[in-house]
């Protein structure tokens, strides 16, 4: 890995086939790689999710019959992946937002405790 690349830190979930189609899995991998290399993604690929926390975003992956979302946070030394879910409405489900906030609290308490 190049020094400038950030590792992915998975707090929950995975990108696999199924349920992702092969094309959606490849697109997710491509976009995550761009994030690792320090690129700032914007619409239509990603949008801020300040409701969850600072530096949090929603990666948008359009699949055959479903739209996937990957909630992530950009840290100085990593890309923290919080949740992967299929989006069915205009807003992220309240459960997803709360789960992401809790995962961040848990992650940060461990990282800060080092």
C-alpha positions as CSV (number, residue, x, y, z in Angstrom):
1,X,0.0,0.0,0.0
2,X,1.3,3.5,-0.9
3,X,2.0,5.7,2.1
4,X,-0.7,8.2,1.1
5,X,-3.4,5.5,0.9
6,X,-5.7,5.0,3.9
7,X,-6.9,1.6,5.0
8,X,-10.5,0.7,5.2
9,X,-11.8,0.0,8.8
10,X,-14.9,-2.2,8.6
11,X,-17.1,-1.8,11.7
12,X,-19.9,-3.9,10.3
13,X,-21.1,-5.6,7.2
14,X,-19.4,-6.5,3.9
15,X,-19.7,-6.0,0.2
16,X,-20.3,-9.4,-1.3
17,X,-22.3,-11.2,-4.0
18,X,-25.1,-11.8,-3.3
19,X,-26.7,-9.4,-2.4
20,X,-24.6,-7.0,-4.5
21,X,-24.5,-7.7,-8.2
22,X,-21.1,-8.1,-9.7
23,X,-21.2,-4.6,-11.2
24,X,-22.4,-3.0,-8.0
25,X,-19.6,-4.8,-6.1
26,X,-17.0,-3.5,-8.6
27,X,-18.4,0.0,-8.5
28,X,-18.3,0.0,-4.7
29,X,-14.7,-1.2,-4.7
30,X,-13.7,1.4,-7.3
31,X,-15.2,4.2,-5.3
32,X,-13.8,3.0,-2.0
33,X,-10.4,2.8,-3.6
34,X,-10.7,6.5,-4.7
35,X,-11.5,7.4,-1.1
36,X,-8.5,5.5,0.1
37,X,-6.3,7.5,-2.3
38,X,-7.6,10.7,-0.7
39,X,-10.1,11.8,-3.4
40,X,-13.1,13.7,-2.1
41,X,-16.2,12.3,-3.7
42,X,-19.3,14.4,-4.2
43,X,-22.7,13.9,-5.9
44,X,-23.8,11.7,-7.6
45,X,-21.4,9.3,-5.8
46,X,-21.4,10.6,-2.2
47,X,-23.1,13.2,0.0
48,X,-22.4,14.4,3.5
49,X,-24.2,12.9,6.4
50,X,-23.6,15.5,9.1
51,X,-26.6,14.1,11.0
52,X,-24.4,11.1,11.9
53,X,-21.3,13.1,12.6
54,X,-18.4,15.2,11.4
55,X,-16.7,13.8,8.2
56,X,-19.5,11.3,7.7
57,X,-20.8,10.6,4.2
58,X,-23.1,8.3,2.3
59,X,-21.7,6.4,-0.7
60,X,-24.3,5.8,-3.3
61,X,-24.3,2.5,-5.3
62,X,-27.0,1.9,-7.8
63,X,-27.6,-1.8,-8.5
64,X,-30.1,-3.6,-10.7
65,X,-33.3,-3.2,-8.6
66,X,-31.9,-1.6,-5.4
67,X,-29.9,1.4,-4.3
68,X,-27.2,0.6,-1.8
69,X,-25.7,3.0,0.7
70,X,-22.4,2.7,2.5
71,X,-22.1,5.1,5.4
72,X,-18.4,6.1,6.1
73,X,-16.3,8.6,7.9
74,X,-13.1,10.0,6.7
75,X,-10.4,10.0,9.4
76,X,-6.9,11.3,9.1
77,X,-5.5,7.8,9.0
78,X,-8.4,5.6,7.6
79,X,-11.8,5.4,6.0
80,X,-14.2,4.0,8.7
81,X,-17.1,2.0,7.2
82,X,-20.1,2.2,9.5
83,X,-23.0,0.5,7.7
84,X,-24.2,-0.9,4.4
85,X,-27.9,-1.0,3.6
86,X,-30.4,-0.9,0.8
87,X,-32.2,2.4,0.6
88,X,-35.9,2.3,-0.1
89,X,-37.0,5.9,0.9
90,X,-35.7,9.4,0.5
91,X,-34.1,9.4,4.0
92,X,-31.8,7.1,5.7
93,X,-33.8,5.0,8.3
94,X,-33.6,6.4,11.8
95,X,-32.3,2.9,13.0
96,X,-29.4,3.2,10.6
97,X,-28.5,6.7,11.8
98,X,-28.6,5.6,15.5
99,X,-26.6,2.4,14.8
100,X,-23.9,4.5,13.0
101,X,-23.7,7.0,15.8
102,X,-23.3,4.1,18.3
103,X,-20.6,2.4,16.2
104,X,-18.7,5.7,16.1
105,X,-18.9,6.1,19.8
106,X,-17.7,2.6,20.4
107,X,-14.9,2.9,17.8
108,X,-13.7,6.3,19.1
109,X,-13.7,5.1,22.7
110,X,-11.4,2.2,21.7
111,X,-9.2,4.4,19.4
112,X,-8.9,7.2,22.0
113,X,-8.2,4.6,24.7
114,X,-5.0,3.4,23.0
